[in-house]
Amino acid sequence: MKVPFLELISPCAEIQDEINTAIQRVIKSGWYILGPEVEAFESAFADYCGVSHCVGVGNGLDALQLILRAMDIGPGDEVIVPAHTFIASWLAVSHIGATPIPVDISIKSYNLDPDLIEAAITSRTKAIMPVHLYGRPARMDVISGIAKMHGLKVVEDAAQAHGASFQGDKAGALGDAAAFSFYPGKNLGALGDGGAITTNDGELADRLRSLRNYGSKEKYVHTAAGVNSRLDELQAAVLRVKLRQLDTWNQRRKIIAALYSEQLSDTDLILPSVEVGEESSWHLYVVRTCAREKIMTHLAAKGVGAMIHYPIPPYRQEAYNSMPKDFGRFPISDSMCDEILSLPMGPHLSNSQVGYVSDCLIEALG
Ligand SMILES: *Cc1c(COP(=O)(O)O)cnc(C)c1O
């Protein structure tokens, strides 16, 4: 049996006719940028997340970056980020001229450790950027409390958390603004690049609509030095169709996660968890093991795809060479990246495929 780590054809095949109809509609409309499809998707996604505004942009990195810019964060400012995340969370801060200030993660949730945040706050701190890593929501109650006490903004990196929720509120509605990515492999994925920002702040949304489109609200009148980062009509049309499946597909991910957890419960693997009040989007199912090398070799031989998210933390990347190299400042992140392993995950994995992956893992460990 072959079990690819990620398989993007089945979701499209399941709703092929609706996707084709949507694409044809856009082609025939003769309108390809910032039109009715983007507006309809923005409205649907805002409703889905339970916020009043959504602004479609070119990708997740731009979504993060534009939020920070719209909040007037820039050179000389600091933004608190998790030490362990996809590098885009950090790059968004760096690209606007501010400094990412890493804080270690919790060994249980793999998200920002709320107990370590306050020690990282300085007079230059402007915002905290929790990342709902692997789809599990960060401790937003504690993080929001700290932010409020220190007058900081909260910017969610929700790129892996479409449909996740914390204490009843959806990712995207848990901070001052949130960034989503529609990169094809995400829970809600486009057929190319795409991203969106959600917020309840109407003024911020207004500024973002202008910033994404050359700093212009009125054609050829530019009130800010904006960028070109727009969700296009074709992607928006496809996303409108796929959004209708998101809850069903996330539910299937949750079942797959439960199957893995049950089948692997007697092994030495450290399995992912969620706490009461947290609903993960199960973007990834990540286990920890000291025997990763051995397991990966065995899985590869058995035709099972597994990956590491992420093998090198941002602070050890060449891109951040100028940062002080005191490894050990982030002991949890440091040990994580040697132990984590992401198993195949997706709404179209069959129960027998999941069972096969578990059997191969048990074999490798035995
Ligand atoms: C995918 C991802 C991003 C970036 O999204 P792009 O659309 O690829 O720019 C940012 N943060 C996290 C945590 C991600 O997983």
Ligand as a Chemical Component Dictionary entry (heavy atoms), coordinates in Angstrom:
data_LIG
# 
_chem_comp.id                   LIG 
_chem_comp.type                 NON-POLYMER 
_chem_comp.pdbx_formal_charge   0 
_chem_comp.three_letter_code    LIG 
# 
loop_
_chem_comp_atom.comp_id 
_chem_comp_atom.atom_id 
_chem_comp_atom.alt_atom_id 
_chem_comp_atom.type_symbol 
_chem_comp_atom.charge 
_chem_comp_atom.model_Cartn_x 
_chem_comp_atom.model_Cartn_y 
_chem_comp_atom.model_Cartn_z 
_chem_comp_atom.pdbx_ordinal 
LIG C1 C1 C 0 1.709 28.400 5.343  1  
LIG C2 C2 C 0 2.051 29.262 6.510  2  
LIG C3 C3 C 0 2.296 30.639 6.366  3  
LIG C4 C4 C 0 2.484 31.316 5.055  4  
LIG O1 O1 O 0 1.505 31.182 4.116  5  
LIG P1 P1 P 0 1.848 31.397 2.549  6  
LIG O2 O2 O 0 0.512 31.456 1.923  7  
LIG O3 O3 O 0 2.668 30.243 2.105  8  
LIG O4 O4 O 0 2.579 32.691 2.431  9  
LIG C5 C5 C 0 2.484 31.389 7.515  10 
LIG N1 N1 N 0 2.463 30.835 8.731  11 
LIG C6 C6 C 0 2.267 29.512 8.910  12 
LIG C7 C7 C 0 2.251 28.952 10.298 13 
LIG C8 C8 C 0 2.065 28.675 7.808  14 
LIG O5 O5 O 0 1.888 27.363 7.996  15 
# 
loop_
_chem_comp_bond.comp_id 
_chem_comp_bond.atom_id_1 
_chem_comp_bond.atom_id_2 
_chem_comp_bond.value_order 
_chem_comp_bond.pdbx_ordinal 
LIG C1 C2 SING 1  
LIG C2 C3 SING 2  
LIG C2 C8 DOUB 3  
LIG C3 C4 SING 4  
LIG C3 C5 DOUB 5  
LIG C4 O1 SING 6  
LIG O1 P1 SING 7  
LIG P1 O2 DOUB 8  
LIG P1 O3 SING 9  
LIG P1 O4 SING 10 
LIG C5 N1 SING 11 
LIG N1 C6 DOUB 12 
LIG C6 C7 SING 13 
LIG C6 C8 SING 14 
LIG C8 O5 SING 15 
# 
